Amino acid sequence: MFKLIWANIKMTFRDKQAVFWSLAFPLMFIIIFGLFDFTKMGNANYVVFDKAESELSQQFQKGLEEIEFLKKQDPPENLDIARQQLQNGDIDIIIVVPEDFENTLPSIDHDMIEQMVLEGDEQPEVPAFSPIEVFYDESNTTVNQVALGVVDKFIDQMNMGITNTPVIFSYTAESVQSKDVKYIDIIMPGILAMAIMMSAVIGISTGISQYRERKLLKRLSATPLKVRDFLMAEVVSYLFLNLIQISLIILVAQLAFGVNIYGSIFLIYVVCIIGSLIFLNLGFAVAGYAKNTKTAESLSQIVTMPMMFFSGVFFPPEALPAVIGSIVKFLPLTPMIEALRAVSVNGGVLQDIWTQLAFMGGWIVLSFLIAWKVFKFKD
């Protein structure tokens, strides 16, 4: 039995396609996402057309220049050219300061206004300036939200300062996050689960299909070798490959990109092995249905690709439409990713992921029954 397992391991590592899907493919994603620094926000380039050229407009522009996120550019000859540059993506925001933007407010008797408010009278009208015009690219949602929020807050502060409005309500912000969680910390468990799925389903289905095309299964059926021993050797060899796969992905993620794992490494291995059993069963099912290697490759892609994009490897399933999201939660990769993230990112223990493990246990039984029904050892 040991010799059979060792022979299967050697054949697996000689299979270039199996090595690619098991090792090269997931490491490629780890490296790509690890190179991005998602904590950095891109700059918003803006131009200002100052029609007032007053002391107040100069103060307004100095305040904008102190904001690191906003990068001031030299304005073009006129507003039409600037709007064309905005459409072309050369600049992100255009700010037009009106001619009457100046600090010439009449004196305001705040005591009188307060008395009028107490007596229920209306406040006297205060002359208002023409509004500052802001033009922006509607498609650049992230820049718009941050930049417009900054301009809006700055205008409010100037209004309060000029009218001597006292600050009555305020707030303090304090971060309570106890862990330094980066985007790569969140994406790594998903890539780990994806790697297990791809290598198991594609590796087993194409490998068995190749054996069938070479008439190897027919020859083995004529030998004293038991079908059970052959299939067990296939499963054990892929589980051994998965152990190498898990270790390599975690090692590269931690050494190259400083990925933090806050939970038990052993529990991560347990979840991955349980998930591997599910996808090995699905691989045998695909191999049983496929008539040749090309069909097996196509069916494997059909099985794995939807889970790769919908189960939360890269994007949260909550962002999907409600109907699709309700279906996705029943896919086998979804609880596996949830369990891995609960352990790796949140430091969860066995009690925290028992629901996901129970769901995965159900998928082991279901996938085994499907493989048992579909897979045939003989041609």
LINSUL-V785559 format. One record per helix or strand of 3 or more residues. SS is the DSSP state (@ for helix, = for strand). FROM is the first residue (numbers start at 1). TO is the last residue. If there is no record, write none. Layout:
ss/from/to
SS/FROM/TO
SS/FROM/TO
//
This chain:
ss/from/to
@/2/14
@/16/35
=/44/50
@/55/65
=/70/72
@/79/88
=/93/97
@/110/118
=/133/136
@/141/162
@/183/213
@/216/221
@/227/257
@/265/289
@/293/310
@/317/319
@/322/328
@/332/344
@/350/352
@/354/374
//
